[in-house]
């Protein structure tokens, strides 16, 4: 009897936990029909263009867990990460402020666009679980951000779609642009459907004058619960009056970069993930050398590496991604931009290149 009661309790408690708002809501109705009709929706899930197993055949989840438990003392900086005070004044020229990991503000043509806002201390459904952000990176009061014309969300992972940040920002944001299916989470969190635009790969939206977004493939996965790939993950092409920018989201290296470069390039800037990689999951994140090659494939004039510098989500040294990327970029004479967290730069006038991570 006690055993049966314990099982019932566990089941009910699990149902309660998974129905907490932070987990979002799976697509249903017309949104689900749109996802099912996608050419890359097969066997009950969205698929990548190339076969992309989460782990190689010779790697098990037990191996991953053991390595995670073993850890790496150098995966967290010993010193405080330096930051700059951002400049949020409205701008006609392309101006960018990076807040660490994959969160950055684009200001151009008088428009404010915030990408993948994650300002919580942990990239976790619960703020008492998981590794905390690096010291020095939690410096911004969200009230100090300017009013936002658009929040762009590439996919629904916790380190790109943060429940608490969305709740704090939704009342100062006019529109949300995201991948197909992710709007289900946003609506569940109280954002009106008429403020949400969802795109499948190849679809384009022009929400404001002189601004357009086109969703493009990425090699990754999605999901906030146990079942993966029920929503789309994307990269995005942002076209402004004078600029063509590639917003990479998360992606492993693949042929899609060349295809996007041929179809939508050349790009004035490619913003690409660089970090949280490992040989145990080589297909869903890029190694730093692959990031540089992706920038070349995209026909980008310069590269801004993100997805590093704020959270420990893999086993490499905290600064290994930028060190390896910088080395490869120098070998190939490929321009890169390396701002401090919080540092605002303009693409036309000042492109930071200091190696500020040295000796931290």
N, C-alpha and C positions, 0 to 999 in steps of 0.2 A: 504493500500500500504506500509506504513512504517513498519507495523507488518510483512508483507511478506518479505520485504527487510532485516529486522532484523533476521528473521529465516534463510534466505539464507546466511547471513553473518556468523551466528553462525555455520551453517553446514560447510561452506567453511573453516572457521577458525579452527574448530575441525578436519577436514580432514588434513589441513596443519600441525597442532600440532602433530597429530598421525603419520604423515609421517616424522617427524624429525628423524635423525639418531639414537638418544639416545634410541628410542623405539625398535630399531632392526627391524627384518623382520621375518614374520612367514614362516615356512617351506613350500616349494612347490616342484613340480617336483619329482625326484627320492627320495629325502629326505622325502617328504610327503608320498610317497608310502611306504617307509620303516616304517614310524611311524604308518600308517593305518594298516599295516600287523602285528603289535605287538599283542600278545595274550591279553594284558591288555588295548588295545585301543577299547573302546566301546562307542556308542552313541556320536560320534564326539569328543572324548577326551581321553587322557591317564588316566588310573585309578590306584589307589593303590591296593595292594593285599587284604586289608580289606576295608570295607566301611568306608569312611573318609569324612564326611560332614565338611565344613569349620567351621561351628558353630553348637553347640548342638541345639536340638529342642526348648529348653526354652530360647534361646539367639537370639536376633535380631541385625541387623546391627545398628539400632538406639541406642540400649543399648550400643554397643561398642563405637559408636561416643560420646555418653554422658559421658562415663567413660574416654575416651581420652581427651575430653574437660576439664573434672574435673581435670585430671592429678595427679601427685604425685611429690611433691617438692624433695623427696629423690631419685627420679629416675636418678638424675644427681649428681655426686660427688661435694662436696663443695670445695675440694682442687684439685690441679693439680695431674694428674696421673703420678707416677714416671716411668721413662723408663731407659733402659740400651742402651749402644752403641753396635750394633750388630757386630758379627764377621763373615764376609762373605768369609773368606779364604776357598778355596776348601778343601773338606774333603772326605776321604775314609770311615770313620766311620759315622754312622747316626747322623746328626747334624740338629737341628731345631731352627728356630727363629720365635716367634709369634709376630705379629704386631697389635694385638687387633682384636676383633670380630672373623671372620673366615679366616683371611689372615695369612698364615705362609709359610716360606721358608724351604724346606727340601733339605739338602745337603748330598749326600751319593755316594760313588763309583766315586767321581769326577764329579757328575751330580748335577745340580741345578734345583729344581722343586718348582715353586711358585703356591700355591693353593688359589683360589678364591680372586684374588687381588682387594682390594677396598681401595684406598688411597685418594678418594675425601672427602671433609668435610661433605657431606651429602649423605645418601643412598636414593637418590631421582633422578628422571629424570632431575630435574632442581635444580641447586645449590643455588637458592634463596628460595627454599621451603623445609620444613622439619627441624627436629632437627639437630643441629650441633654436630660434634664429641666432645668427652669429652676433656677438657683442658689437654694438655700434650701428647696427643696421635698422634698429627700431627707433628712428629719430623723428618720424613725421607724424604730425597730428592731421588726421584726415580732414578736419575742418579747414585746414590751410590750403587744401587743394582748390583750384578754381572750379566754378561750375563746369560740368562736363556735358559736351554735346553728344558724345558717343562713348560707351564702354564696349570694347571688342573683346570677346572671349573665344579663344581658339578651340578649347575642348573642356570637358567637365571634370578633369582630375583636380584633387584638392590643392595642388600647388599652382593651379591656374584659375580655378573657380572657387573662391573662398566665401563661404556663407556669411560670415560675420562682416567681411568687407563690403559685400553686396548690400547687406542690410543698412550699413552706415552711409553708403554712397547712392542708393537708389533714388532718394529724394532730391539729389542735386544732379541727376543724370537725365537727359532728355530722351536718349534712345540707346537700345542695346542691339548690337549686331553679333551674331554667333553662328556656330555650326548647327545643322539641322538636328533637332531633338533636344538640344541644350535648353531651349526655351521652356521646356517642361519644368525644369528646375526653377527657372526664374519666375514663372507664373506661380509656382507653388510657394515662392517666397514673397509674393505680393506685388510683383511687377505687372502692370496691365499688358495684355496681349498686344495692344496697339502700339506699345513702345518697343516691341521685340521683332527683329527681323532675323530669320534663320535661313542659312544658305547651304545647299549641297554643292559638291565640287563642280565648278564650271559656271555656277550662277553668280550674277552680278547685281548689286544694288547701288543706287546713287541717292543716299539719304539727304544730302545737302548740296548746295551749289558748289561746283568745283571739286567734289569729293565722290569717289566711288570705291567700293570694295568688291573684289572677286574672290570667291572661295576656291582653293586649289588643293590638290592631294597632299598628304603627308603620310609618312610610314610610322604609325603609332598604334594606339588603341584608346578606348574610353571606358568609363564606368566609375561610379561612386559606391557601388555595392559589390556583391560577389559575382554577379553576372556581367560579363564584359561586352563591350561593342554594341550597345543598344542605341547609342547616339553617335553622331559623326564627329570626327576630329579633322581639323583643316589647317592649312596655311592660308594666308590672305595676301592679295595684291592690293595695295592702297595707292590709288592715283589721285594726285592733287593737281592744282592748276599748273605747277611747274615741276613736279617730282613724281617718280615712280618708285615705290618702296615695297620690298618683300618682307612680310611679317611671318616668320617661319613657324611659330608654335613649337611643338615637339615633333621630332621625326628622326628615324634612322636614315642612314644614307641609302639612296636608291636612284633609279633612272628618272624619277619624277622631277628632280632638280633640273636636269638637262631639258626635259620637256617644257617645264615652266619657263626656263630661260629662253627657249626658242619661241614660245608662244607669247609671252608677256614681257620679256626683257627687251633691252638691257635695263638694269635697275640702278638707280642712283645710290641705293643703300640696301643691303640685305641684313636683317636682324635675325640671327640664327642661334639656336640652342647650343651651348658648349658646356657640358657638365652633366653629372649624374649618370655616367656611362659605366660599363663593366663588361668584361669578356663573358660573363654569365648571362647578360641580356644584350647582345651585340647588335640586334636588328631594330630595336625600338628607340635607341638614342645613338647619336653619332660620337665617335671618337674625335678629339680635337683636330687631327689631321684631315679627317673627312669633312669637318666643318669648313675648312679652308677650300677644299675641293668643291664642296657644295656652292660656296660663294662664286667660284670660278664657273661652275656649270650654269649658274643663274645669270651669268654675265653682269655681275654686280661691280660697280666702281669701287666700293668699299664695304667693309663688314663690321657690324657691331655684334660681338659675342655676348649672349645673355645666358640665363639658366645656371648661373654660378654666383658665388660671392655672398650668399645669404643663408642658405640652408644646406644641411648635410643629409643628402638623400641617396648617397652611394658610398663606396668604400675608398675612393681615391683621396689623395691629399687635397685639402680645400683649394689650393692654388695650382694644382697640377693642370687643370683644364686650360687656364689662361697661359701658363708657361709653355705647354706643348703647342697650343695654337699660335702663340707669338713666334715661336721658333720656326714653325712650318711656314707661317706667313712671310717671315723674313727670307727664308730659303726660296720661296716662289715670288718674292717681291710683290706681294698682294697687300694692299693698304687695309689696315684695321683701325678701329676707334676704341679706345680703352678709357672711358670716363670713370671717375670715382662715383660711388653711389651718391645720388642726389645732385650730381654735377649736371648742369644744363649746358648743352652745346647746340650750335647751329651747324647745319650740314655745309653751308656755303662759306662760313667765316672761321669757325674754330672747331677743329676735330681733335679732341684730347688723345694723347698718345703716351702719357707717362706710365711707367710701370710701377704704380703705386703699391702694389702687393708685395714688392720686394722687402724682405726683412721683417714681415709681420709674423 
